[in-house]
Amino acid sequence: MSNQFIAHVEIPSTNLETSKEFYKKVFDWDLKDFGKGYLLFNTHQGITIGMRKVEKVTSGETTIFHVNVNDIEDTLDKVKTAGGKVFREKTVIPVFGWFALLNDNEGNILGLYQSH
């Protein structure tokens, strides 16, 4: 059986510069130019984050991925400070931990996950 873990996540953005700043402030991702209309962050842990330039972001019509964080409330505060919004507050996942959903500065919905 092949390794079926996620290797790359791609986020659409109408303004790469403001999105780059948002993700730096919230997750400390250092997105770098990687070709025309594309930014890339390599975690050096087997996953990369890409950001592609698009004309329009249609919120809610994309796959949602969840980012592991140590403290959801702290991360949601960073989201608000960086210009994003809380889409769903911290919610318990019985046995596993908690999750929350956010809107980034473009309207993309992302998840946060905090284990017990």
Beta strands, then each sheet from edge to edge (+ up, - down):
strand 1: 8-13
strand 2: 32-33
strand 3: 38-42
strand 4: 48-53
strand 5: 66-68
strand 6: 85-93
strand 7: 97-103
strand 8: 109-115
sheet 1: 1+ 4+ 3- 2+
sheet 2: 5+ 8+ 7- 6+
end
